């Protein structure tokens, strides 16, 4: 992955609690890791869906 750029986001309290619990359990190294991982997975899924969806 390329150079990191600092930004801020507003998250639902429940979602942030889940992320913090996953970091505590060592599922993710940090909040940043959790968010990057999730966005990478979403990007991959979106790419797959764009290629699989039949054209009208």
Secondary structure, DSSP 8 states (H G I E B T S, - for coil): ------------HHHHHHHHHHHHTTSSSSHHHHHHHHHHHHHHHHHHHHHHS---
